[in-house]
Amino acid sequence: MSKKVRVGIIFGGRSAEHQVSLQSAKSIINAIDKDKYEPVLIGITPQGEWLLNESTLCLLNQDDPKLIALNDDGQPVALLASANKGEVMNTSGQAGISNVDVIFPVLHGPYGEDGSIQGLAKLANIPCVGSGIIGSAVGMDKDFTKRLLILAGLNVADYELVRRGNLSNELIDTIENRLRYPVFVKPANMGSSIGVSKADDRAALIEAVAKASGFDSKVLVEAAVVGREIECAVLGNDDPRASICGEIAANHGFYDYDSKYIEADGATLSIPAQISEEESDRIREISKQVFTTLECRGLTRVDVFLTPDSQVYINEVNTMPGFTKISMYPKLWEHSGVSYSKLIDTLIQLAIDDFRE
């Protein structure tokens, strides 16, 4: 019998998307093929401590997305950069507690989706699911994402960049004259719609920028794009595939954090999206172009707006999208013929293949 591949599933983390990560990890751990893979569970607390729970996922209130939390009973560990690939050691210095063959960082937002964990994996000489340092970093930073996509000739919503503390009256005048209300205000480095607000006037704009600045020193103020919200999942390395398209229609305002993870009726998901074949093919091709432009690997979800005159504007890019069984990325692949368990298997193999190359 061949040896099982030991997969270090890393979840939690220091970002504001900590709870989303716990939900994603729970789904992956339940669905991973236990005949082929041996999960090694490493939870990161909101304070940044790594805790090893080799055989049992230690989550509190795991059925409540508002209260789900990481149990801190695990053994404090660190990933060791050494000749022994994937060595996990006790933080007191005792090495050899566990070894992993590949890591699956189910981490969303800063300190996980931004190149941080990817750099650590590279130093530790171990395969890592998803994009590498460059793809993760530029995919996380919405400002750099837009700059690169504009250079590639792709449409994005017009925007102004605001650095923390620099929202002058002159800049507000520029926003009002060039972008016009309503505008959407969001942290440059955050996902899951955390810190995102819609502003309809000057007072709301000032409040929204202050809110977003609590999550990042860079804030984007984007022009509103009137259109349907379409999402496409991309899978692969050098020759990526695009899933069928899905549509999200928020039932209460815009598609914010609560709509995604808390409210049972927060949004209506339509898979496949009820759009023309030509529109679907174009969005799928654009999604693959986004993937290659940003040097993505493994997986990425591309969110676009489809306007009434069939123009496509890229809204956001997620290099480690939500991965619960009801999240759009796995659901899009499920409707494209790739089961949740097979998707996990494919992503792990893509990481191993990329590492070997």
SULBELQUI-V327562 format. One record per helix or strand of 2 or more residues. SS is the DSSP state (H for helix, E for strand). FROM is the first residue (numbers start at 1). LEN is the number of residues. If there is no record, write none. Layout:
ss:SS from:FROM len:LEN
ss:SS from:FROM len:LEN
This chain:
ss:E from:5 len:8
ss:H from:18 len:14
ss:E from:37 len:8
ss:E from:50 len:4
ss:E from:59 len:2
ss:E from:69 len:2
ss:E from:75 len:6
ss:E from:87 len:4
ss:E from:98 len:2
ss:E from:102 len:5
ss:H from:116 len:8
ss:E from:127 len:2
ss:H from:133 len:8
ss:H from:142 len:10
ss:E from:159 len:5
ss:H from:169 len:10
ss:E from:183 len:5
ss:E from:197 len:3
ss:H from:202 len:12
ss:E from:218 len:6
ss:E from:228 len:9
ss:E from:241 len:10
ss:H from:257 len:5
ss:E from:267 len:5
ss:H from:277 len:17
ss:E from:298 len:9
ss:E from:312 len:7
ss:H from:328 len:7
ss:H from:340 len:17
